Amino acid sequence: MRDSGAQVRRARAQRGRSVRRGQAARRRRVARRRRAALAVLALLVALAVVGISVARVREHNARSQRSAGRRSAAAVPRVAPTRTQLAGNDASGTGANKVVSLRAADRGLTVALAQILKTHTGDLAVGLIDRTTGVRAVYGGGHRFHTASIIKVDILAALLLRHQADGELLSGSDQDLATRMIEDSDNEAAQDLWWGDQGADGMAAADASLGLRHTAPDQAGYWGLTNTTVGDQLNLLSDLTSAHSPLNAASRSYALRLMSHVEPGQAWGVTAAATPGTSSAVKNGWLPDPQLWVINSIGVIHHDGHLLLVAVLSDDQPTEAGGIAQVKAAAVAAANAATAAHL
């Protein structure tokens, strides 16, 4: 019994030690968990502090930049832009100031045409570029017109581009066709050169090079039914007068020389606005479509010492004579407004 009692006591003591060890182990685990939780909490607090600091720094920088911007703006004197600055050196119409000036010039042109628009017939579009000041103005720019015979200038430009690309001069036969097409407005010559330019597809490729983005050559080959806008016609005239044109100097000079020698009976239209005694380059188009008339005129003229590119397009004209008179009047009104600094 003594041995059994001793065993019981030893067993109890051992259990007591085991319990104490278990309790100590639990306390250590709890302590470790507490320390880990405190570490995570401390990390989260630190991250929050950093985030707040970064936000405050960014806000301070933004305030500083806004303040500096206000100081800079206040330090720069407000000077009204000059007419030349508004117009820009390039008549293509790029840049914020250019957009503003173009809108103002368009409004000025509309005002200049007011008397004509009160009684005008059919549809009318007028465009002008003043090479002397750089001003460009357009009225009716969104309307598409059949070209009639003004397409012949486009056909000539495509011909010249093709020969430039081939590095060849115009052949004698091509020169003959070009002369008849422009100076005499010969339709058969135009037809031959149209197909020589690969028809509508070739013309479309040439127009892309020339910047005529809203001109659609007639796919059936009726070149006079090509659709265009007054803006594209101004671009074409620019191609004939600008050193930045895809047409080289020889090509530009050749085209303008032909346009300055059209038959006297075909020299009407925008030339009505030319100062007497000055030279003009012009190409006109007229077409009954089917009963009403398309009457168009494009050209380069001198007016009161300014070099002007002028395009006037119209359709649905009741008579040929009435349409021509309207084109002349619109050209004169536009030229007068440009040289009087109303655009």
Beta strands, then each sheet from edge to edge (+ up, - down):
strand 1: 123-130
strand 2: 136-139
strand 3: 145-146
strand 4: 227-228
strand 5: 281-288
strand 6: 293-303
strand 7: 306-317
sheet 1: 2+ 1- 7+ 6- 5+
sheet 2: 3+ 4-
end
